[in-house]
Structure formats: C-alpha cells, structure tokens
C-alpha cells in the first residue's frame, strides 16, 4: 500500500507520527554525535563519529522529507527547526548530553542495537516502495554503527582499569533510559493495528540477548532491569537537555526564517 492509498485522516496522522518518531530520534542523536567533531580521542575516531553523525542526520532529513510529502509541506525544515521541544517525539536517551567517550559509545551501542532490530522488522512490514527503499539504505549504515560501537565496548570493557570503570559507569547511568525504547502507547497500538508500524516489544528479548552477550564478553555487569525507568519523552515530557539543544540548533534558522542559500 502506498501513501497515496491512505485516505482516512487518522491514518495519515498515524503514519506521520510514526515517521517523526523515527526521524526525531535520529536528528537529536546525530546532533549529539556532531558535538564530538574535533574532540575525538584520536583522528580516526573523530572522523568516524562525524560520519555517524552525518548518517543519522541524513536519515532524519530523508524521513522528514517523506513526512513533508505526505502532509503537503514545502520541505522538511519545518520539522527540525520550527517545532518546540514538547512537539519532538524522540526518546530521552538520545537527548542526554554527550558525556565522555565511554558514555557516547554505550549510548551508540544500545541505540544501534535497538535500531538494528527495529529496521529489520520495518523492512519486512512496510509495503510502500519509497519508504522501504529508504529503510534498506539506512539499515546498511545502522549495521556499521552497531559493529563500530560493539568493538569499542569490547575494547573499553576489557581494557585498562580506567576504561573498564568508565564504560561500566556509562551503562549504569544510561540504563534507566532503555525501558522507554520498548514502551507502547495508544499511538503505537493504533499504528500497529493499521499495519503502519511494528510492535517493538516483539524484539525486546533479541535486543536484550545481544546486549547481554556483548557486555559479558567485555567483562561488564549488565545493569538491573528492576530499577526506575524513565518514560514519557515520546509524549513530549522530555528532560531539561532537549530545550537547550534545540535553542542552539534552531536559533539561526528561526532568526532568519526566510533566508536562502546563495
């Protein structure tokens, strides 16, 4: 079924909502990765982080463009620059400050593993040719992100005493934000029923098994799932950090809304 076949207004809204959830995750995560440009621990890794940031922001731009076509907007800039923090649909994990290199790699690994299984399911589910093609292209880059971050988890976890301490601390700190990746709200349920999205809980065990396997190989302890889990960012209840990030990212575009590149 192509997007042109989706006539009921509620279906269009649902589809756009789910696309924005994908896109917002990637835009905000890409922005955080971009903050490492020029500050990586070594030149090769500086370039790798910058390239991953470009991948994520490119994924977001393509998804925003797809949503803009569905909604009849002129371009995708509206979604990135002219929405307030309460309107963003990203999970809280991606908006947290970049922290040290260990924190960045822990977050990259957890999010890339989630994206890996999510995109696999979406590619199997999505019937629209344009959307599916986009997902397949992005999936190739997600596999690289997962492989790259996994290698760093192993190096840091089974490295020096200091690197082990830092990467363990990073996982302990970020773990409370992992539960939200698999939360289902009414929007999710409706989109799943309409065949517009996938049930993320169906691959939670696969995600957890992969994470456990890598952490154990890296001689790291898997944090406790019974701790408090943050939730609500998909519904606009973000951390204080997103507003600051958007203020920086959106300032120039909002100050000169009619500006054009010459």
Secondary structure as UniProt FT lines:
FT   HELIX           3..5
FT   HELIX           9..34
FT   TURN            35..39
FT   HELIX           43..71
FT   HELIX           77..81
FT   HELIX           85..87
FT   HELIX           92..95
FT   HELIX           101..125
FT   HELIX           129..157
FT   HELIX           161..174
FT   HELIX           175..177
FT   HELIX           179..182
FT   HELIX           186..193
FT   TURN            194..195
FT   HELIX           200..203
FT   HELIX           204..217
FT   TURN            218..219
FT   TURN            225..226
FT   HELIX           233..235
FT   HELIX           240..255
FT   TURN            256..258
//
